[in-house]
Amino acid sequence: MHAGRTLVIDTATEACSVALFEGGDCVAGEWRMLGRGHAENLVPMIAALPERGRATRIAVALGPGSFTGVRVGIAAARALGLAWGAEVLGYPTPALVAAMARAQAGALPITVAMTGGHGEWFVARYDAEGGEVSPVGSLRPDVAAAGADDLVAGNQAAALVAARGTGRSIELWPDARAFALLSEGDLQSPAPMYGRPPDAKVAAR
């Protein structure tokens, strides 16, 4: 675990959260269910942290989730990283949700199911140690249910278990304050993960 101070920003879903870590210890943080308005809420939430959130490393949720939320978080992380001379890294949203679920349920295979677009869900599968079994994809509910593990976590977990007809669900939203549950191997370059192509395409010339 990083020995210095880490600011964590998570705005990839309808939830918005920030946290400040000293090593592996969360010293301050806040979680809000916003739906919309991440851009307006994020900066005041960071400013309310000790020393206005200043850190030597910034970790930001990469999605997939809300296109706008993903962009807001990464833009803020990059801007602060530039201003502070801080390292900027990202983590996949499903990896954090899976880690939060393992903290509750123990070392079990987990399917993560989060709200996607056009009636689909963002779905990823992880083994009992947190290794990625299948990368995140945007799936129809029936397809997601057919390949799910017995334990499902995320804000669409109950719906997936209902569609499958069996299993256990843990309703979860990502929370920056749970960042220490991730491994250093979950961190990567801060490139957005959208999970599906954009709705609007640039017209070909």
C-alpha positions as CSV (number, residue, x, y, z in Angstrom):
1,M,0.0,0.0,0.0
2,H,1.2,3.5,-0.8
3,A,3.0,5.0,2.2
4,G,2.0,8.6,1.5
5,R,-1.3,10.4,1.3
6,T,-3.9,9.5,-1.3
7,L,-7.0,11.4,-2.4
8,V,-9.7,9.1,-3.8
9,I,-12.4,10.5,-6.1
10,D,-15.4,8.3,-7.1
11,T,-18.0,10.0,-9.4
12,A,-18.6,7.2,-12.0
13,T,-22.1,6.4,-10.8
14,E,-25.1,8.2,-9.4
15,A,-23.1,8.2,-6.1
16,C,-20.4,10.7,-5.4
17,S,-17.7,10.1,-2.8
18,V,-14.2,11.4,-1.8
19,A,-11.8,10.1,0.8
20,L,-8.3,11.0,2.1
21,F,-6.0,8.2,3.1
22,E,-2.7,8.1,5.0
23,G,-1.2,4.9,3.9
24,G,-4.0,2.4,4.2
25,D,-6.0,4.4,6.8
26,C,-9.0,6.5,5.8
27,V,-8.6,9.8,7.7
28,A,-11.6,11.6,6.2
29,G,-14.3,11.1,3.6
30,E,-17.8,11.7,2.4
31,W,-20.4,9.8,0.4
32,R,-23.5,11.3,-1.2
33,M,-26.2,9.9,-3.5
34,L,-26.6,12.6,-6.0
35,G,-28.0,11.2,-9.2
36,R,-26.8,14.3,-11.0
37,G,-24.7,17.3,-10.1
38,H,-21.3,15.7,-9.6
39,A,-19.4,18.6,-11.1
40,E,-21.1,21.1,-8.7
41,N,-20.6,18.9,-5.6
42,L,-17.2,17.4,-6.1
43,V,-14.9,20.4,-5.5
44,P,-16.6,21.5,-2.3
45,M,-16.5,17.9,-1.0
46,I,-12.7,17.7,-1.7
47,A,-12.2,21.2,-0.2
48,A,-13.9,20.0,3.0
49,L,-11.2,17.3,3.5
50,P,-8.1,18.0,5.7
51,E,-5.7,20.3,4.0
52,R,-8.3,20.6,1.2
53,G,-7.5,17.1,0.2
54,R,-4.0,17.7,-0.9
55,A,-2.1,14.5,-1.5
56,T,0.9,13.0,-3.2
57,R,-1.2,10.5,-5.1
58,I,-4.8,10.7,-6.5
59,A,-6.9,7.6,-7.4
60,V,-10.0,8.1,-9.4
61,A,-12.8,5.7,-10.5
62,L,-12.6,5.0,-14.2
63,G,-16.1,3.5,-14.6
64,P,-17.9,2.3,-16.5
65,G,-21.0,4.2,-15.4
66,S,-22.3,7.6,-16.2
67,F,-20.4,9.2,-19.1
68,T,-20.6,12.6,-17.5
69,G,-19.6,11.3,-14.0
70,V,-16.6,9.4,-15.3
71,R,-15.4,12.5,-17.2
72,V,-15.9,14.8,-14.2
73,G,-13.9,12.6,-11.9
74,I,-11.0,12.0,-14.2
75,A,-10.8,15.7,-15.2
76,A,-10.7,16.8,-11.6
77,A,-8.1,14.2,-10.7
78,R,-5.9,15.3,-13.6
79,A,-6.2,19.0,-12.8
80,L,-5.4,18.4,-9.1
81,G,-2.5,16.1,-10.0
82,L,-1.1,18.8,-12.3
83,A,-1.5,21.5,-9.6
84,W,0.0,19.4,-6.8
85,G,2.6,17.5,-8.8
86,A,0.8,14.3,-7.6
87,E,0.7,10.9,-9.3
88,V,-2.7,10.2,-10.8
89,L,-4.0,6.6,-11.1
90,G,-7.4,5.0,-11.7
91,Y,-9.3,1.9,-10.7
92,P,-12.3,0.1,-12.4
93,T,-15.5,0.7,-10.6
94,P,-16.5,-3.0,-10.6
95,A,-13.2,-3.9,-8.9
96,L,-14.1,-1.7,-6.0
97,V,-17.6,-3.0,-5.7
98,A,-16.3,-6.6,-5.8
99,A,-13.8,-5.8,-3.0
100,M,-16.5,-4.2,-0.9
101,A,-18.6,-7.3,-1.4
102,R,-15.8,-9.6,-0.4
103,A,-15.3,-7.6,2.8
104,Q,-18.9,-8.4,3.7
105,A,-19.3,-12.0,2.4
106,G,-15.8,-13.4,2.5
107,A,-13.6,-14.9,-0.3
108,L,-16.2,-16.0,-2.9
109,P,-16.5,-15.6,-6.6
110,I,-18.6,-12.5,-7.3
111,T,-20.4,-11.1,-10.3
112,V,-20.8,-7.3,-10.2
113,A,-23.9,-5.8,-11.9
114,M,-24.3,-2.0,-12.2
115,T,-26.7,0.2,-14.1
116,G,-25.7,0.6,-17.7
117,G,-27.5,2.3,-20.6
118,H,-30.4,1.3,-22.8
119,G,-31.7,-1.2,-20.3
120,E,-28.4,-3.1,-20.1
121,W,-26.2,-3.7,-17.1
122,F,-22.4,-3.3,-16.7
123,V,-21.3,-6.7,-15.6
124,A,-17.9,-8.1,-14.6
125,R,-16.9,-11.4,-12.8
126,Y,-14.2,-11.9,-10.2
127,D,-12.7,-14.9,-8.5
128,A,-12.5,-15.5,-4.8
129,E,-9.2,-13.7,-4.6
130,G,-10.3,-10.7,-6.6
131,G,-8.8,-11.7,-9.9
132,E,-10.8,-10.7,-13.0
133,V,-12.6,-13.7,-14.5
134,S,-14.4,-11.8,-17.3
135,P,-13.9,-8.1,-18.1
136,V,-16.7,-5.6,-17.7
137,G,-19.2,-5.6,-20.5
138,S,-22.6,-4.1,-21.2
139,L,-25.1,-7.0,-21.2
140,R,-28.8,-7.5,-21.5
141,P,-30.3,-8.7,-18.2
142,D,-31.0,-12.2,-19.6
143,V,-27.5,-12.6,-20.9
144,A,-26.1,-11.4,-17.6
145,A,-28.3,-13.7,-15.6
146,A,-27.2,-16.7,-17.6
147,G,-23.5,-16.3,-16.7
148,A,-23.7,-14.9,-13.2
149,D,-22.1,-16.3,-10.0
150,D,-24.2,-17.3,-7.0
151,L,-23.1,-14.1,-5.3
152,V,-23.9,-10.8,-7.1
153,A,-23.0,-7.3,-5.9
154,G,-23.8,-3.9,-7.2
155,N,-26.8,-1.6,-7.5
156,Q,-28.4,-4.1,-9.9
157,A,-27.6,-7.2,-7.9
158,A,-31.1,-7.8,-6.7
159,A,-32.5,-7.4,-10.2
160,L,-30.0,-9.9,-11.6
161,V,-30.6,-12.5,-8.9
162,A,-34.4,-12.1,-9.6
163,A,-33.8,-12.6,-13.3
164,R,-31.6,-15.6,-12.6
165,G,-34.1,-17.1,-10.1
166,T,-31.4,-18.1,-7.6
167,G,-28.4,-16.7,-5.8
168,R,-27.6,-14.0,-3.2
169,S,-27.4,-10.3,-3.8
170,I,-25.5,-7.5,-2.0
171,E,-26.8,-4.1,-2.9
172,L,-23.8,-1.8,-3.2
173,W,-22.7,1.5,-4.6
174,P,-19.0,2.3,-4.9
175,D,-17.5,4.3,-2.0
176,A,-14.2,6.0,-2.1
177,R,-13.8,5.4,1.6
178,A,-13.4,1.7,0.9
179,F,-10.4,2.3,-1.4
180,A,-8.0,0.4,0.9
181,L,-9.8,-2.8,0.0
182,L,-8.3,-2.7,-3.5
183,S,-4.9,-4.1,-4.3
184,E,-2.1,-2.1,-5.9
185,G,-2.6,-4.4,-8.9
186,D,-6.1,-2.9,-9.4
187,L,-4.6,0.5,-10.1
188,Q,-3.9,1.6,-13.7
189,S,-3.5,4.6,-15.9
190,P,-6.4,7.1,-15.6
191,A,-8.2,6.3,-18.9
192,P,-12.0,6.2,-18.9
193,M,-13.8,2.9,-19.1
194,Y,-17.1,3.5,-20.8
195,G,-18.3,-0.1,-21.1
196,R,-20.1,0.5,-24.4
197,P,-19.8,2.8,-27.4
198,P,-21.1,6.4,-27.1
199,D,-24.7,7.0,-28.1
200,A,-23.8,9.8,-30.5
201,K,-21.3,9.2,-33.3
202,V,-19.4,11.7,-35.3
203,A,-20.7,11.7,-38.8
204,A,-18.3,10.5,-41.5
205,R,-17.2,13.0,-44.0
